[in-house]
Amino acid sequence: MSLLKKIDIAEAGKPVSSKCAAEKLIAGDPDFLTWAFDDTGNGQIRTGIWEATPGENHSIKGETFEFCHLLEGVIDVTEEGQPTRRFKKGDSFIMKPGYRGVWKTIETVRKIYVIVA
């Protein structure tokens, strides 16, 4: 088994479809698709590609750290007590443990993610 893995949606297989949890939904009716690439088996590190259609929801990281790199789309992210930040295709950002805010998808977004619990 190789320890080098390319993140390529063409090699990912069928995505898992989901909806925003009702208690997190603010506006819209976003659809989510997740192509999971890797999981340490104990859930501590997860990588993949995630897609969301327009909508707005609460984003709460709890004890997790997340790195995001946008492949497509436009989003507004507002951390509690901070000004709104806009991210678009090509941008990268992190959300640290304890992050709480609002994620608003303006144009369907697709991102590469790395989550560390």
N, C-alpha and C positions, 0 to 999 in steps of 0.2 A: 504494500500500500504506500503510495507516494505521500509525502508530507508537504508537497507543493500543489496547490489547487488554484485553478483559474476561476475567477468569478465571471461566468458567461451564462446569460439567460438561455441561450440555445442548448446548453448542456444541463439545464436545471430540471427539466421535466415539467409536469403539470403543477401550476401554482395552487395554493390553498386559498379559497375565497372566504371572506368574512365581512361582517358589518361592524360598525362602531357600537360599542356597548351603550345602551340607553342612558346610563348614568353619566357618561362622558360626552354625549352628543349635545352640541349647542345649536347648530343650524345645518340644514341640508340633509342628505341621505347618502353619505359617501360609501362606496364599495371599496374594499381592500383586497389586494392579491399579494400573497407572500410566496416567494421562491426561496425556500430554506436551503442553504448550501452546506452548512456545517454546524454541528452542535457537539460540544465536548462530551455529551452523553449525560452529564449531570446538570446541564442547563446554565453553567457558569459563563460560557462564551458561545454566542450565536452569531452567525453571519448569513447574509443573503441579500435579496432584492425585494423591496416592498413598493407597492403602487397604491395610490389612493385617488379617487375621483373627488371633485370639489365638495367641500363641506367644512364644518368647523367643530372642533372638539377640544375638551380638556386634555392636557398632556401632563402626566405625572410620572416621573422616573423612579420615585422611591429610592431604593438603594442601588439602582443600576446606572451604569455609565453607557452612553450611546454616541458613537461616531456615525455621521451621515454624510454621504456624498451624492448630490442630486444629479441624476442622469437626464431627467426631463422635468419640465413643469416650473411652477412658481408657487411659493408659499409665504405666508406671513406667520411669524412665530413671536409670541408675546410672553415673556417671562413675567411672573407676578412682580409688580412694582417697577418694571423696566419698560422702556419704549419698545414698540413693535419693530422687529427686524425682518426685512424681506430677503429671501434666498431664492435663487433661480438656477437653472441648468448650469453645471460646472462648479457651483459653490459647495463648500464643505463646512461642517460645524459639529460641535459636540454639545451634548446635554449631560451635565454632571449629576452625580447622585444628589437627591434633594430637589432637583429641578421641578417646578410647578408652573404651568402656564397654559396658553391656548395655541393650538396648531390650526391654521386656516389654510386649506388648499384652495388656491385661486384658479390654477390650471392643473389638470391631472398631473400628479407628481410620481416619479419613479426614483427610488434612491437605493444605493448600496448602504447596508447598515452593518455595524459591528456592535454587539451588545455584550457588556461584561457585567455579570452580577456579583 
